[in-house]
Amino acid sequence: MSEVKDLPAQAAQKGVALGLTLAVLGAIAFSGKAIIVKLAYRYGVDAVTLLMYRMLFALPVFLLMAWWAGRGKAALTRKDWLGVVGLGFSGYYLASYLDFAGLAYISAALERLILYLNPTLVVIFGWVVYKRGITWGQFAGMLVSYCGVLLVFGHEVGAQGSDAVWGALLVLASAISYAVYMVYSGEMVKRLGSMRLVGLASSVACFFCIAQFLITHPLSAMQVAPQVLWLSLLNSTACTVAPVLMVMMAIERIGAGMTAQTGMIGPLSTILMGVWLLDEQLDVWMVAGTSLVMVGIFVFTRWARKPGAAK
């Protein structure tokens, strides 16, 4: 009889274990995107072409996702479509393009650290747009994490000069663009559901990326090295579609808070893969800066979930 009573507890434990596994794999897969982009740049391809191939390969999956999640649901209104187009432009097209462009100038590790500041940017936008308060704990976490990024950034500027400044600004603009998406997507997620919105907004972004390539490049520019095609296919599947699904399934099992905390493995995996695959340097500045960023974001997210924290 006791074994029967223990079955729900065992099932719950398995659900948590599966959720944590999915969250870890999703974070690692997301962090691999920068590595793949840096590898593809070695074959003389530019950001527009590389992004076009990534989104071209991912488009069928995003369309299928949108269709699957929208079965039996009400059709989108004109206002919904305008919102989807706007969010797709900001959150998935513009943010992706600026990120890819910035990676041509800075290390994958610095790129990941800048993007990891996204939760703080969302809170700053909430403070500016919706007048939401920021607690002292959140402010302290933000201060520590930004100091960490500045530490790594300063060291990289000393090594690479003005290129690192331009690259960091592009990636920061990417993070800001995605933060705008996060701030304004809340209501649409409630109406459409997360999977349907991601599928639709990502499909819109795919069309923007393809259109940008067709406008700015001749069709002959589609002829790239075979390695670029394989890397783009890997990027679109293993580092775009798969982690989106894994993180969504992880949130269903362990919640958004624990999933976000598990995502702290992302910057570490980027740094390790950068050292292994890109021969990027791992020095005391990188270790110190990454540690500050992770500690700061940990403090920031802990205070964001505390009862009575400003909303």
C-alpha positions as CSV (number, residue, x, y, z in Angstrom):
1,M,0.0,0.0,0.0
2,S,2.9,2.4,0.9
3,E,4.3,1.8,-2.6
4,V,1.0,2.9,-4.2
5,K,1.0,6.0,-2.0
6,D,4.6,6.8,-3.1
7,L,3.7,6.7,-6.8
8,P,2.5,10.4,-7.0
9,A,5.7,11.5,-5.1
10,Q,7.9,9.5,-7.5
11,A,6.1,10.9,-10.5
12,A,6.6,14.4,-9.2
13,Q,10.3,13.8,-8.6
14,K,10.7,12.5,-12.1
15,G,8.9,15.5,-13.5
16,V,11.2,17.9,-11.6
17,A,14.3,15.9,-12.8
18,L,13.0,16.0,-16.4
19,G,12.3,19.7,-16.1
20,L,15.8,20.5,-14.8
21,T,17.3,18.4,-17.5
22,L,15.3,20.2,-20.2
23,A,16.2,23.6,-18.7
24,V,20.0,22.7,-18.6
25,L,20.0,21.4,-22.2
26,G,17.9,24.4,-23.4
27,A,20.4,26.8,-21.8
28,I,23.4,25.0,-23.3
29,A,21.7,24.9,-26.7
30,F,20.9,28.6,-26.7
31,S,24.4,29.4,-25.7
32,G,25.8,27.4,-28.6
33,K,24.3,29.9,-31.1
34,A,27.2,32.4,-30.7
35,I,29.7,29.6,-31.2
36,I,28.1,28.5,-34.4
37,V,27.9,32.1,-35.7
38,K,31.6,32.7,-35.0
39,L,32.5,29.5,-36.7
40,A,30.5,30.4,-39.8
41,Y,32.2,33.8,-40.0
42,R,35.4,32.0,-40.8
43,Y,34.0,31.1,-44.2
44,G,33.6,34.7,-45.4
45,V,29.8,35.0,-44.9
46,D,28.1,38.2,-43.6
47,A,25.5,38.6,-40.9
48,V,22.6,39.1,-43.3
49,T,23.3,35.9,-45.3
50,L,23.9,33.9,-42.2
51,L,20.7,35.0,-40.5
52,M,18.7,34.4,-43.6
53,Y,19.8,30.8,-43.8
54,R,19.2,30.3,-40.1
55,M,15.6,31.6,-40.4
56,L,14.9,29.9,-43.7
57,F,15.7,26.5,-42.2
58,A,13.7,27.3,-39.1
59,L,10.6,28.7,-40.8
60,P,8.8,25.4,-41.5
61,V,9.0,24.4,-37.9
62,F,7.8,27.8,-36.6
63,L,4.8,27.7,-39.1
64,L,4.0,24.2,-37.8
65,M,4.3,25.3,-34.2
66,A,1.9,28.2,-34.9
67,W,-0.6,26.0,-36.6
68,W,-0.5,23.3,-34.0
69,A,-0.9,25.7,-31.1
70,G,-3.7,27.6,-32.9
71,R,-5.9,24.5,-33.6
72,G,-9.5,25.1,-32.4
73,K,-8.6,28.7,-31.3
74,A,-10.2,31.9,-32.4
75,A,-8.8,33.6,-35.5
76,L,-6.5,36.5,-34.9
77,T,-7.9,40.0,-35.1
78,R,-6.3,42.9,-37.0
79,K,-5.0,44.2,-33.7
80,D,-3.5,40.8,-32.9
81,W,-1.8,40.6,-36.2
82,L,-0.3,44.1,-35.8
83,G,1.0,43.0,-32.4
84,V,2.5,39.8,-33.8
85,V,4.2,41.7,-36.6
86,G,5.6,44.3,-34.1
87,L,6.8,41.7,-31.7
88,G,8.3,39.5,-34.4
89,F,10.2,42.5,-35.8
90,S,11.6,43.6,-32.4
91,G,12.0,40.3,-30.5
92,Y,13.2,37.9,-33.2
93,Y,14.3,39.8,-36.3
94,L,15.9,43.0,-35.1
95,A,17.4,41.4,-32.0
96,S,18.8,38.5,-34.0
97,Y,20.3,40.7,-36.7
98,L,22.0,43.1,-34.2
99,D,23.3,40.1,-32.3
100,F,24.7,38.4,-35.4
101,A,26.3,41.7,-36.5
102,G,27.9,42.3,-33.1
103,L,29.4,38.8,-33.0
104,A,31.6,39.8,-35.9
105,Y,33.5,42.1,-33.6
106,I,33.5,40.6,-30.1
107,S,34.0,37.3,-28.4
108,A,31.2,34.8,-27.9
109,A,31.7,35.0,-24.2
110,L,31.2,38.8,-24.0
111,E,28.2,38.5,-26.2
112,R,26.6,36.0,-23.9
113,L,27.3,38.1,-20.8
114,I,25.7,41.2,-22.4
115,L,22.6,39.2,-23.5
116,Y,22.4,37.7,-20.0
117,L,21.6,41.1,-18.7
118,N,18.2,40.9,-20.4
119,P,16.1,40.5,-17.2
120,T,17.5,43.7,-15.8
121,L,16.7,45.6,-19.0
122,V,13.1,44.3,-18.8
123,V,12.8,45.7,-15.3
124,I,14.3,49.0,-16.4
125,F,11.7,49.2,-19.2
126,G,9.0,48.4,-16.8
127,W,10.1,51.2,-14.5
128,V,10.2,53.7,-17.5
129,V,7.0,52.6,-19.3
130,Y,4.8,51.3,-16.5
131,K,6.3,53.2,-13.5
132,R,7.0,49.9,-11.7
133,G,9.4,50.2,-8.8
134,I,12.8,48.6,-8.4
135,T,13.8,47.3,-5.0
136,W,17.2,47.9,-3.5
137,G,18.0,44.3,-3.8
138,Q,17.3,44.3,-7.5
139,F,19.3,47.5,-7.9
140,A,22.3,45.9,-6.1
141,G,22.1,42.8,-8.3
142,M,22.0,45.0,-11.4
143,L,25.0,47.1,-10.3
144,V,27.1,44.0,-9.6
145,S,26.2,42.3,-13.0
146,Y,26.9,45.5,-15.0
147,C,30.2,45.9,-13.3
148,G,31.0,42.3,-14.4
149,V,30.2,43.1,-18.0
150,L,32.2,46.3,-17.9
151,L,35.2,44.4,-16.5
152,V,35.2,41.9,-19.4
153,F,34.4,44.7,-21.9
154,G,37.2,46.9,-20.8
155,H,39.7,44.0,-21.1
156,E,38.4,43.2,-24.6
157,V,38.6,46.8,-25.7
158,G,42.2,46.9,-24.6
159,A,42.9,43.9,-26.7
160,Q,40.8,44.7,-29.8
161,G,40.3,48.4,-29.8
162,S,37.3,50.2,-31.3
163,D,35.9,47.1,-33.0
164,A,35.0,45.7,-29.5
165,V,33.1,48.9,-28.7
166,W,31.1,48.7,-31.9
167,G,30.4,45.0,-31.4
168,A,29.3,45.5,-27.8
169,L,27.0,48.3,-28.7
170,L,25.3,46.2,-31.4
171,V,24.8,43.3,-29.0
172,L,23.5,45.7,-26.3
173,A,21.1,47.1,-28.8
174,S,20.0,43.5,-29.5
175,A,19.4,42.9,-25.8
176,I,17.4,46.1,-25.6
177,S,15.3,45.1,-28.7
178,Y,14.5,41.8,-27.1
179,A,13.7,43.4,-23.8
180,V,11.1,45.6,-25.6
181,Y,9.6,42.3,-26.9
182,M,9.4,40.9,-23.4
183,V,7.8,44.0,-22.0
184,Y,5.0,44.2,-24.6
185,S,4.4,40.5,-25.1
186,G,2.7,39.9,-21.8
187,E,-0.8,40.6,-22.8
188,M,-0.5,38.8,-26.1
189,V,0.8,35.7,-24.4
190,K,-2.4,35.7,-22.2
191,R,-4.6,35.9,-25.3
192,L,-2.7,33.7,-27.8
193,G,-0.6,31.4,-25.6
194,S,3.2,31.2,-25.5
195,M,3.7,28.5,-28.1
196,R,1.3,30.2,-30.6
197,L,2.8,33.6,-30.1
198,V,6.4,32.3,-30.5
199,G,5.4,30.4,-33.6
200,L,3.7,33.3,-35.2
201,A,6.2,36.0,-34.2
202,S,9.2,33.8,-35.2
203,S,7.6,33.1,-38.6
204,V,7.2,36.9,-39.1
205,A,10.8,37.4,-38.2
206,C,11.8,34.7,-40.7
207,F,10.1,36.6,-43.5
208,F,11.8,39.9,-42.4
209,C,15.2,38.2,-42.5
210,I,14.6,36.6,-45.9
211,A,13.3,39.9,-47.2
212,Q,16.3,41.8,-45.9
213,F,18.6,39.4,-47.8
214,L,16.7,39.7,-51.0
215,I,16.7,43.5,-50.8
216,T,20.4,43.9,-50.0
217,H,22.0,41.0,-51.7
218,P,21.9,39.4,-55.2
219,L,20.7,35.9,-55.4
220,S,24.2,34.8,-56.3
221,A,25.1,35.6,-52.6
222,M,23.2,32.4,-51.6
223,Q,26.1,30.4,-52.9
224,V,28.1,29.9,-49.8
225,A,30.5,27.3,-48.5
226,P,28.8,23.9,-47.6
227,Q,30.1,24.4,-44.1
228,V,28.0,27.5,-43.7
229,L,24.8,25.6,-44.8
230,W,25.5,22.8,-42.3
231,L,26.3,25.3,-39.5
232,S,23.1,27.3,-40.3
233,L,21.0,24.1,-40.2
234,L,22.5,23.2,-36.9
235,N,21.9,26.7,-35.6
236,S,18.2,26.7,-36.7
237,T,17.5,23.3,-35.2
238,A,19.8,22.7,-32.2
239,C,20.2,26.3,-31.1
240,T,16.9,27.9,-32.1
241,V,13.9,25.6,-32.4
242,A,15.0,22.9,-29.9
243,P,15.9,25.1,-27.0
244,V,12.6,27.1,-27.4
245,L,10.7,23.9,-27.0
246,M,12.9,22.6,-24.2
247,V,12.6,25.8,-22.1
248,M,8.8,25.9,-22.6
249,M,8.5,22.2,-21.4
250,A,10.9,23.0,-18.5
251,I,8.7,25.9,-17.4
252,E,5.6,23.6,-17.4
253,R,7.4,21.2,-15.1
254,I,9.5,23.3,-12.7
255,G,8.2,26.9,-13.2
256,A,9.7,30.0,-14.7
257,G,11.8,30.9,-11.7
258,M,13.7,27.6,-11.4
259,T,14.1,27.5,-15.2
260,A,15.6,31.0,-15.2
261,Q,18.0,30.1,-12.4
262,T,19.1,26.9,-14.3
263,G,19.8,29.2,-17.3
264,M,22.8,30.6,-15.4
265,I,24.7,27.7,-16.9
266,G,24.4,29.4,-20.3
267,P,27.3,31.9,-19.9
268,L,29.5,29.2,-18.5
269,S,28.9,26.8,-21.4
270,T,29.5,29.6,-23.9
271,I,32.8,30.4,-22.4
272,L,33.9,26.8,-22.3
273,M,32.8,26.1,-25.9
274,G,34.5,29.4,-26.9
275,V,37.8,28.2,-25.4
276,W,37.4,24.7,-26.9
277,L,36.1,25.5,-30.4
278,L,37.1,29.1,-31.1
279,D,40.4,29.3,-29.2
280,E,39.1,32.2,-27.2
281,Q,41.2,33.2,-24.2
282,L,40.1,32.3,-20.7
283,D,41.9,34.6,-18.3
284,V,41.4,36.1,-14.9
285,W,39.4,39.1,-16.3
286,M,36.9,36.8,-18.0
287,V,36.5,34.6,-14.9
288,A,36.1,37.6,-12.6
289,G,33.6,39.4,-14.9
290,T,31.6,36.3,-15.5
291,S,31.4,35.6,-11.7
292,L,30.2,39.1,-11.0
293,V,27.5,38.9,-13.7
294,M,26.2,35.5,-12.5
295,V,26.2,36.6,-8.8
296,G,24.5,39.9,-9.8
297,I,21.8,38.2,-11.8
298,F,21.2,35.6,-9.1
299,V,20.7,38.4,-6.5
300,F,18.5,40.3,-8.9
301,T,16.2,37.3,-9.7
302,R,16.0,36.3,-6.0
303,W,14.8,39.8,-5.1
304,A,12.4,39.9,-8.0
305,R,10.6,36.8,-6.6
306,K,10.5,37.9,-3.0
307,P,7.0,38.7,-1.5
308,G,6.5,42.4,-1.5
309,A,9.0,43.1,-4.2
310,A,8.0,46.1,-6.4
311,K,5.9,45.2,-9.4
